[in-house]
Structures are given as structure tokens and as C-alpha cells.
Amino acid sequence: MPITVRQLEALVRLSESLAKMRLSGEVAAEDVAEALRLFKVSTMAASETDSNNSGSDLMRGVKETEREEYVRAEAFVASRIGVGVTANRSRLIDEAVGVGWNALVIARVIAVLCQKGEMSEKNSGRLIKRLR
């Protein structure tokens, strides 16, 4: 895989940091493997174009089975907030959790919708408004 010198140096630093987290003075092969995995997931995924054209950096690296869950969660959020309606973010998440949704999934869906311009945040993110 072609990488720049700067990226290679970052991999070395990351490998060393992973070894330090294990309280080891030497970098092991598993530290390097984990540094490469993190590099591929973060740096390489950020440079790729989104093949399914969702336009969302927040959905990169999400497995296909999880994507289906996010699509269903997006439909749930859309069913609870009409176009032009402003809602309390925490109340929406609490309502979703009450009917069986994972709070993190709903929070991520809201963030994706805001990033795509379908929702906007108000009052430091406490309120959300559906735009489309």
C-alpha cells in the first residue's frame, strides 16, 4: 500500500504508543498490526470516495448489516419529526430507547441527518429541526 513518509512516521509513533499502553518498552508485532488496522480504517477510508454516494463521513466504516439498521433508524426519526418541526434531541432519543432502539444508533443517525442537511441543530445541539 503506497503511503507517504509522514504517514509512515505516524504509523511508527502509533505503534510505539500502543506498546506504551501495554506498559511495554518494546513494540510487538501486534502493535504494528493494530496501527496498520487503525491507519486503514481512518486514513485510507477518509481518502476513498463514498461508493454508495451517501455523502456522509459518519457512515464510513459501518458494516452493511449495521447500515440497514441505520436506514430503519432514520425512518423512525423521520416518522417522529415532521418537516419543519423542532424537537428536543434527548426526548427523541429517550422515546427511541423506550421502543427498543439503541441510543447511540439514534444519536448517530441524527448527526448524519444534520451532516446531510436534512436536519439542523439549535440551542447547542439540544434541539433539532427537520428541514427536509
TAJO-V38022 format. One line per field, one symbol per residue. ss: DSSP state (2 for helix, 1 for strand, 0 for the rest). psi: psi as a letter, one per 30 degrees, with the letter a starting at -180 (. if undefined). burial: I if it has 16 or more other C-alpha atoms within 10 Angstrom, else O. A space follows every 10 residues. Layout:
# TAJO-V38022
ss = ???
psi = ???
burial = ???
This chain:
# TAJO-V38022
ss = 0000222222 2222222222 2000000022 2222222222 2222222000 0000002220 0002222222 2222222222 0000011122 2222222200 0022222222 2222200011 1100001111 00
psi = kklleeeeee eeeeeeeeee eghkfkklef eeeeeeeeee edeeeffllj eghfgjfffk gkleeeeeee eeeeeeeeff jlkfkklkee eeeeeeefgg lkeeeeeeee eeeeefgfll klhhfekkkk e.
burial = OOOOOOOOOO IIOIIIIIIO OOOOOOIOOO IIOOIIOOIO OOOOOOOOOO OOOOOOOOII OOOOOOOOOI OOIIOOIIOO IOOOOIIOIO OIIOOIOOOO IOIOIIIIII IIIIOOOOII IOOOOOIIII IO
